[in-house]
Amino acid sequence: IPERSTMSVFGGRQPRYVKFSFAGNGSTTAFTLPKEPAGKGLALWAYYQGQWLQPATHFNISKLTFTTTFVAESGSIIEGFLQV
């Protein structure tokens, strides 16, 4: 039996995920991501106050910029992860 590898059967790379979090301050809507998400920005999952955020409805991505369509309350957290 051959040893197991982290490479897929077809030679592709394993997906990598990066966590992120932003603190709301009652006025900021644009935040800088630690890495650019894969899939033209669609490989990103975020939540705010226990609710998952939907792309184009609650946020938009442009390269490293995560822009919300709402103002996060002061002391609240937007957090999630993205695939690179």
C-alpha positions, 0 to 999 in steps of 0.5 A: 500500500503506498503512503498517503499524500497531501496532494490530490489524486490529480496533482492539485493543491490542498485548499488553504484557509485563512481566518480574519476578524474586524472590530466594528466602530459604528462608522467603518464599512471597508476593511482590509483582508489578510489575503485575497480570496480565491474564486474572484472573491467568492471563496469567503465566508463571514458572519456578524452577530451570529448571522452568516453574511451573503455576498453582494447583499451584505458585503462586496470584495475587491482584491483585499478590500472587504466592504460591508453594505451596513455599518457594524456597531461599535464593539461588535465583530465581523469574522470569518475565513477565506480560501486562498 
